[in-house]
């Protein structure tokens, strides 16, 4: 029997959750599972990637929540979906409501340690607004309890965060990527540096240019480094781009900053990095770190529980949340090629053992089977 699964996403922007869905579908058992993807906001940067694996994403966002929910419910019925799989606060709200309308079970993916339930009341809100938000939140939580059959957590840290929140069945499944796409070695490095126009020691970060991702700390580290021969390469787009360029100019390091924007060729350009850095203040189980691991890069991250879990076995360096710590760690690693190679090898080994998309896909599909057996 073919099991039909409808993934619901907030949008098709280039992001971790979207890539997880793409790779899970691409690596899944397509002879046993039939997949469809719906998205809410009209951002479709990853449309071509999905189409390349035989998926034609469908935009269901409307002018108001009622229209969006009705469109999604209609798609569930039309596609004869057996399971609705949701991934974020936005699509979770619509997916749960549409699943209730159509009588379909939901698998809810918990990508980060952030509780989506309960009431978010603005400070100083008046009593009528407080009451309205409490009523809405109570309704959303009631629907969730009715429709969600299984939760998937991306890390032990996320599982522990939700352990005492009464969610019921939570299955830990590591995110995964297509590790075969990632290369390392001198030839790969030379080719990558030619592709991005850098010919110097290189520190790279791949992340959305947004608050919480630590890009301003990276600029401060670039300016505070005792070495002046390395370049900072930022891959990604987002609302903080102007602030990043302005700070680089103010600190006098704009000539050493390369902002590449969003790229579809991350596996090809990653080998350009001598050091790969993530300075986020919060993360679930970031795909970008897995990619750097698969490419055998020396990885430096701010210390977070999920990253400590990922980068165990000597596969990365975790540091305090300080730009000065970033600068000193980068300076030390750039002067120690042997250590960089050692870190890269450990990262690649751990990547193959834990973060292969084929392992992720088979585990998720096992959850689908359990869901329909209930």
C-alpha positions as a Python dict, from the first residue, in 0.01 Angstrom:
ca = {
    (1, 'X'): (0, 0, 0),
    (2, 'X'): (129, 345, -93),
    (3, 'X'): (128, 595, 193),
    (4, 'X'): (56, 954, 86),
    (5, 'X'): (220, 1230, 290),
    (6, 'X'): (158, 1604, 262),
    (7, 'X'): (438, 1821, 401),
    (8, 'X'): (329, 2174, 498),
    (9, 'X'): (597, 2442, 509),
    (10, 'X'): (584, 2814, 604),
    (11, 'X'): (742, 2903, 267),
    (12, 'X'): (1002, 2778, 21),
    (13, 'X'): (1281, 3007, 138),
    (14, 'X'): (1627, 2855, 160),
    (15, 'X'): (1627, 2725, 516),
    (16, 'X'): (1701, 2428, 737),
    (17, 'X'): (1346, 2296, 769),
    (18, 'X'): (1285, 2324, 397),
    (19, 'X'): (1610, 2140, 322),
    (20, 'X'): (1520, 1865, 569),
    (21, 'X'): (1192, 1806, 384),
    (22, 'X'): (1367, 1811, 46),
    (23, 'X'): (1635, 1562, 151),
    (24, 'X'): (1391, 1333, 335),
    (25, 'X'): (1177, 1308, 23),
    (26, 'X'): (1475, 1266, -211),
    (27, 'X'): (1621, 988, 5),
    (28, 'X'): (1294, 816, 87),
    (29, 'X'): (1134, 500, -48),
    (30, 'X'): (943, 655, -336),
    (31, 'X'): (797, 321, -437),
    (32, 'X'): (617, 301, -102),
    (33, 'X'): (551, 667, -22),
    (34, 'X'): (395, 941, -231),
    (35, 'X'): (484, 1297, -131),
    (36, 'X'): (337, 1643, -185),
    (37, 'X'): (451, 1980, -48),
    (38, 'X'): (232, 2279, 35),
    (39, 'X'): (361, 2618, 150),
    (40, 'X'): (196, 2923, 306),
    (41, 'X'): (388, 3246, 231),
    (42, 'X'): (461, 3323, -139),
    (43, 'X'): (840, 3278, -118),
    (44, 'X'): (956, 3004, -352),
    (45, 'X'): (1338, 3015, -365),
    (46, 'X'): (1357, 2635, -340),
    (47, 'X'): (1087, 2554, -594),
    (48, 'X'): (1334, 2435, -857),
    (49, 'X'): (1512, 2210, -607),
    (50, 'X'): (1185, 2036, -523),
    (51, 'X'): (1086, 2010, -888),
    (52, 'X'): (1422, 1846, -962),
    (53, 'X'): (1319, 1554, -737),
    (54, 'X'): (972, 1529, -890),
    (55, 'X'): (777, 1743, -643),
    (56, 'X'): (565, 2040, -756),
    (57, 'X'): (504, 2251, -444),
    (58, 'X'): (160, 2412, -412),
    (59, 'X'): (107, 2758, -265),
    (60, 'X'): (-201, 2758, -40),
    (61, 'X'): (-163, 3095, 137),
    (62, 'X'): (-467, 3319, 114),
    (63, 'X'): (-569, 3670, 217),
    (64, 'X'): (-675, 3555, 562),
    (65, 'X'): (-635, 3248, 786),
    (66, 'X'): (-976, 3105, 696),
    (67, 'X'): (-894, 3100, 323),
    (68, 'X'): (-552, 2945, 383),
    (69, 'X'): (-700, 2673, 604),
    (70, 'X'): (-977, 2599, 353),
    (71, 'X'): (-727, 2575, 65),
    (72, 'X'): (-508, 2340, 263),
    (73, 'X'): (-802, 2120, 361),
    (74, 'X'): (-910, 2106, -2),
    (75, 'X'): (-558, 1998, -105),
    (76, 'X'): (-555, 1726, 162),
    (77, 'X'): (-878, 1583, 25),
    (78, 'X'): (-778, 1622, -341),
    (79, 'X'): (-439, 1454, -290),
    (80, 'X'): (-591, 1180, -70),
    (81, 'X'): (-316, 1248, 185),
    (82, 'X'): (-298, 988, 460),
    (83, 'X'): (-74, 1201, 686),
    (84, 'X'): (-9, 1574, 727),
    (85, 'X'): (349, 1657, 832),
    (86, 'X'): (406, 2005, 981),
    (87, 'X'): (733, 2181, 1064),
    (88, 'X'): (702, 2533, 1208),
    (89, 'X'): (468, 2756, 1411),
    (90, 'X'): (311, 2903, 1096),
    (91, 'X'): (237, 2584, 903),
    (92, 'X'): (160, 2399, 1228),
    (93, 'X'): (-137, 2631, 1293),
    (94, 'X'): (-288, 2582, 948),
    (95, 'X'): (-191, 2217, 918),
    (96, 'X'): (-355, 2123, 1247),
    (97, 'X'): (-677, 2304, 1159),
    (98, 'X'): (-696, 2153, 811),
    (99, 'X'): (-621, 1806, 950),
    (100, 'X'): (-905, 1843, 1200),
    (101, 'X'): (-1142, 1940, 917),
    (102, 'X'): (-1041, 1639, 708),
    (103, 'X'): (-988, 1379, 979),
    (104, 'X'): (-620, 1320, 894),
    (105, 'X'): (-350, 1243, 1153),
    (106, 'X'): (-56, 1481, 1194),
    (107, 'X'): (316, 1421, 1243),
    (108, 'X'): (471, 1732, 1399),
    (109, 'X'): (843, 1799, 1350),
    (110, 'X'): (1012, 1984, 1639),
    (111, 'X'): (1314, 2154, 1481),
    (112, 'X'): (1421, 2371, 1775),
    (113, 'X'): (1380, 2407, 2153),
    (114, 'X'): (1098, 2662, 2135),
    (115, 'X'): (753, 2593, 2277),
    (116, 'X'): (497, 2682, 2011),
    (117, 'X'): (201, 2634, 2241),
    (118, 'X'): (37, 2861, 2497),
    (119, 'X'): (-25, 3235, 2483),
    (120, 'X'): (211, 3505, 2358),
    (121, 'X'): (75, 3828, 2513),
    (122, 'X'): (245, 4162, 2432),
    (123, 'X'): (374, 4349, 2734),
    (124, 'X'): (119, 4606, 2850),
    (125, 'X'): (-168, 4449, 2653),
    (126, 'X'): (-514, 4539, 2782),
    (127, 'X'): (-753, 4284, 2928),
    (128, 'X'): (-969, 4235, 2614),
    (129, 'X'): (-660, 4158, 2404),
    (130, 'X'): (-526, 3925, 2670),
    (131, 'X'): (-855, 3738, 2683),
    (132, 'X'): (-874, 3710, 2303),
    (133, 'X'): (-519, 3574, 2280),
    (134, 'X'): (-586, 3326, 2559),
    (135, 'X'): (-898, 3200, 2382),
    (136, 'X'): (-711, 3162, 2051),
    (137, 'X'): (-416, 2987, 2215),
    (138, 'X'): (-649, 2752, 2403),
    (139, 'X'): (-822, 2663, 2077),
    (140, 'X'): (-494, 2597, 1895),
    (141, 'X'): (-367, 2377, 2177),
    (142, 'X'): (-695, 2183, 2188),
    (143, 'X'): (-676, 2116, 1813),
    (144, 'X'): (-314, 2005, 1844),
    (145, 'X'): (-406, 1752, 2112),
    (146, 'X'): (-680, 1617, 1887),
    (147, 'X'): (-482, 1574, 1564),
    (148, 'X'): (-112, 1513, 1638),
    (149, 'X'): (-33, 1143, 1661),
    (150, 'X'): (347, 1161, 1668),
    (151, 'X'): (616, 1421, 1726),
    (152, 'X'): (966, 1407, 1577),
    (153, 'X'): (1253, 1579, 1759),
    (154, 'X'): (1578, 1663, 1579),
    (155, 'X'): (1811, 1629, 1878),
    (156, 'X'): (1840, 1512, 2237),
    (157, 'X'): (1843, 1876, 2350),
    (158, 'X'): (1511, 1940, 2175),
    (159, 'X'): (1365, 1618, 2317),
    (160, 'X'): (1473, 1718, 2669),
    (161, 'X'): (1320, 2064, 2624),
    (162, 'X'): (980, 1913, 2544),
    (163, 'X'): (1007, 1617, 2787),
    (164, 'X'): (792, 1774, 3060),
    (165, 'X'): (550, 1955, 2829),
    (166, 'X'): (303, 1671, 2788),
    (167, 'X'): (342, 1611, 2415),
    (168, 'X'): (325, 1232, 2439),
    (169, 'X'): (508, 1024, 2179),
    (170, 'X'): (828, 1206, 2069),
    (171, 'X'): (1073, 1022, 1842),
    (172, 'X'): (1432, 1144, 1816),
    (173, 'X'): (1550, 1148, 1454),
    (174, 'X'): (1870, 1328, 1356),
    (175, 'X'): (1846, 1552, 1053),
    (176, 'X'): (2044, 1430, 757),
    (177, 'X'): (2194, 1545, 429),
    (178, 'X'): (2319, 1383, 110),
    (179, 'X'): (2677, 1337, 233),
    (180, 'X'): (2793, 1215, -109),
    (181, 'X'): (2766, 1570, -248),
    (182, 'X'): (3046, 1706, -31),
    (183, 'X'): (3415, 1691, -123),
    (184, 'X'): (3743, 1784, 43),
    (185, 'X'): (4111, 1797, -43),
    (186, 'X'): (4347, 2045, -216),
    (187, 'X'): (4181, 2022, -559),
    (188, 'X'): (3833, 2086, -414),
    (189, 'X'): (3970, 2383, -217),
    (190, 'X'): (4140, 2539, -519),
    (191, 'X'): (3830, 2495, -734),
    (192, 'X'): (3604, 2646, -467),
    (193, 'X'): (3825, 2949, -412),
    (194, 'X'): (3837, 3016, -783),
    (195, 'X'): (3456, 2995, -795),
    (196, 'X'): (3407, 3259, -525),
    (197, 'X'): (3707, 3476, -607),
    (198, 'X'): (3906, 3435, -285),
    (199, 'X'): (4279, 3365, -272),
    (200, 'X'): (4370, 3386, 96),
    (201, 'X'): (4307, 3203, 425),
    (202, 'X'): (3929, 3183, 444),
    (203, 'X'): (3673, 3172, 723),
    (204, 'X'): (3319, 3093, 607),
    (205, 'X'): (2973, 3104, 763),
    (206, 'X'): (2653, 2979, 599),
    (207, 'X'): (2343, 3118, 767),
    (208, 'X'): (2049, 3350, 711),
    (209, 'X'): (2153, 3712, 768),
    (210, 'X'): (1921, 3768, 1062),
    (211, 'X'): (1927, 3843, 1434),
    (212, 'X'): (2056, 3556, 1643),
    (213, 'X'): (2295, 3419, 1381),
    (214, 'X'): (2597, 3609, 1512),
    (215, 'X'): (2711, 3786, 1197),
    (216, 'X'): (2794, 4110, 1378),
    (217, 'X'): (3017, 3912, 1615),
    (218, 'X'): (3192, 3768, 1309),
    (219, 'X'): (3266, 4120, 1184),
    (220, 'X'): (3399, 4213, 1527),
    (221, 'X'): (3619, 3902, 1523),
    (222, 'X'): (3750, 3996, 1179),
    (223, 'X'): (3835, 4343, 1308),
    (224, 'X'): (3980, 4217, 1637),
    (225, 'X'): (4200, 3945, 1493),
    (226, 'X'): (4575, 3970, 1539),
    (227, 'X'): (4612, 3837, 1184),
    (228, 'X'): (4519, 4051, 887),
    (229, 'X'): (4557, 3797, 608),
    (230, 'X'): (4224, 3610, 629),
    (231, 'X'): (3898, 3676, 451),
    (232, 'X'): (3544, 3634, 590),
    (233, 'X'): (3295, 3477, 348),
    (234, 'X'): (2925, 3499, 439),
    (235, 'X'): (2678, 3282, 248),
    (236, 'X'): (2311, 3370, 291),
    (237, 'X'): (2064, 3655, 261),
    (238, 'X'): (1836, 3832, 501),
    (239, 'X'): (1733, 4157, 671),
    (240, 'X'): (2066, 4214, 850),
    (241, 'X'): (2271, 4250, 530),
    (242, 'X'): (2294, 4631, 544),
    (243, 'X'): (2388, 4630, 913),
    (244, 'X'): (2666, 4380, 845),
    (245, 'X'): (2816, 4581, 560),
    (246, 'X'): (2786, 4904, 761),
    (247, 'X'): (2967, 4754, 1061),
    (248, 'X'): (3241, 4613, 837),
    (249, 'X'): (3296, 4957, 686),
    (250, 'X'): (3297, 5120, 1030),
    (251, 'X'): (3557, 4870, 1156),
    (252, 'X'): (3769, 4912, 844),
    (253, 'X'): (3746, 4548, 730),
    (254, 'X'): (3502, 4577, 441),
    (255, 'X'): (3783, 4490, 199),
    (256, 'X'): (3817, 4150, 372),
    (257, 'X'): (3443, 4071, 372),
    (258, 'X'): (3276, 3874, 93),
    (259, 'X'): (2897, 3850, 101),
    (260, 'X'): (2783, 3591, -152),
    (261, 'X'): (2409, 3597, -87),
    (262, 'X'): (2202, 3278, -114),
    (263, 'X'): (2375, 3005, -315),
    (264, 'X'): (2259, 2680, -469),
    (265, 'X'): (2616, 2549, -488),
    (266, 'X'): (2708, 2529, -119),
    (267, 'X'): (2860, 2177, -155),
    (268, 'X'): (3092, 2312, -425),
    (269, 'X'): (3206, 2626, -240),
    (270, 'X'): (3242, 2486, 114),
    (271, 'X'): (3594, 2348, 47),
    (272, 'X'): (3713, 2709, 13),
    (273, 'X'): (3695, 2743, 391),
    (274, 'X'): (3997, 2679, 611),
    (275, 'X'): (3759, 2731, 905),
    (276, 'X'): (3381, 2715, 908),
    (277, 'X'): (3207, 2921, 1179),
    (278, 'X'): (2857, 2948, 1324),
    (279, 'X'): (2804, 3217, 1589),
    (280, 'X'): (2432, 3159, 1649),
    (281, 'X'): (2278, 3223, 1989),
    (282, 'X'): (2020, 2947, 1942),
    (283, 'X'): (1985, 2648, 1709),
    (284, 'X'): (1794, 2324, 1670),
    (285, 'X'): (2002, 2083, 1461),
    (286, 'X'): (2142, 2308, 1187),
    (287, 'X'): (2181, 2166, 838),
    (288, 'X'): (2465, 2408, 768),
    (289, 'X'): (2678, 2246, 1039),
    (290, 'X'): (2612, 1901, 892),
    (291, 'X'): (2723, 2028, 552),
    (292, 'X'): (3047, 2166, 695),
    (293, 'X'): (3105, 1833, 871),
    (294, 'X'): (3049, 1635, 551),
    (295, 'X'): (3296, 1864, 373),
    (296, 'X'): (3558, 1788, 642),
    (297, 'X'): (3594, 2150, 752),
    (298, 'X'): (3744, 2264, 1081),
    (299, 'X'): (3434, 2390, 1263),
    (300, 'X'): (3407, 2658, 1532),
    (301, 'X'): (3072, 2736, 1698),
    (302, 'X'): (2937, 2916, 1998),
    (303, 'X'): (2858, 2666, 2271),
    (304, 'X'): (2496, 2548, 2250),
    (305, 'X'): (2354, 2218, 2381),
    (306, 'X'): (2252, 2096, 2035),
    (307, 'X'): (2591, 2184, 1887),
    (308, 'X'): (2772, 2013, 2174),
    (309, 'X'): (2573, 1702, 2082),
    (310, 'X'): (2654, 1734, 1712),
    (311, 'X'): (3022, 1816, 1748),
    (312, 'X'): (3122, 1549, 1996),
    (313, 'X'): (3405, 1302, 1932),
    (314, 'X'): (3649, 1586, 1863),
    (315, 'X'): (3462, 1699, 1551),
    (316, 'X'): (3450, 2070, 1631),
    (317, 'X'): (3543, 2348, 1873),
    (318, 'X'): (3282, 2512, 2098),
    (319, 'X'): (3362, 2851, 2248),
    (320, 'X'): (3200, 3115, 2474),
    (321, 'X'): (2955, 3358, 2313),
    (322, 'X'): (3212, 3636, 2266),
    (323, 'X'): (3363, 3799, 1959),
    (324, 'X'): (3702, 3801, 2131),
    (325, 'X'): (3685, 3423, 2175),
    (326, 'X'): (3597, 3392, 1806),
    (327, 'X'): (3895, 3602, 1703),
    (328, 'X'): (4147, 3420, 1921),
    (329, 'X'): (4020, 3074, 1820),
    (330, 'X'): (4029, 3161, 1450),
    (331, 'X'): (4381, 3305, 1484),
    (332, 'X'): (4500, 2991, 1659),
    (333, 'X'): (4348, 2750, 1408),
    (334, 'X'): (4474, 2941, 1105),
    (335, 'X'): (4823, 2887, 1242),
    (336, 'X'): (4772, 2513, 1303),
    (337, 'X'): (4705, 2322, 982),
    (338, 'X'): (4748, 1985, 1156),
    (339, 'X'): (4470, 2068, 1401),
    (340, 'X'): (4240, 2182, 1120),
    (341, 'X'): (4293, 1854, 933),
    (342, 'X'): (4232, 1654, 1251),
    (343, 'X'): (3905, 1839, 1320),
    (344, 'X'): (3791, 1799, 959),
    (345, 'X'): (3850, 1425, 952),
    (346, 'X'): (3663, 1373, 1280),
    (347, 'X'): (3373, 1585, 1152),
    (348, 'X'): (3345, 1391, 825),
    (349, 'X'): (3351, 1058, 1009),
    (350, 'X'): (3077, 1164, 1250),
    (351, 'X'): (2871, 1307, 963),
    (352, 'X'): (2865, 974, 780),
    (353, 'X'): (2767, 784, 1093),
    (354, 'X'): (2490, 1013, 1218),
    (355, 'X'): (2375, 1266, 958),
    (356, 'X'): (2316, 1074, 637),
    (357, 'X'): (1982, 1163, 477),
    (358, 'X'): (1910, 797, 405),
    (359, 'X'): (1908, 721, 779),
    (360, 'X'): (1682, 1021, 843),
    (361, 'X'): (1436, 929, 568),
    (362, 'X'): (1397, 566, 673),
    (363, 'X'): (1340, 669, 1037),
    (364, 'X'): (1076, 927, 941),
    (365, 'X'): (897, 675, 720),
    (366, 'X'): (890, 432, 1013),
    (367, 'X'): (705, 701, 1211),
    (368, 'X'): (452, 735, 929),
    (369, 'X'): (383, 361, 942),
    (370, 'X'): (337, 373, 1320),
    (371, 'X'): (104, 668, 1284),
    (372, 'X'): (-131, 479, 1052),
    (373, 'X'): (-120, 169, 1272),
    (374, 'X'): (-265, 354, 1571),
}
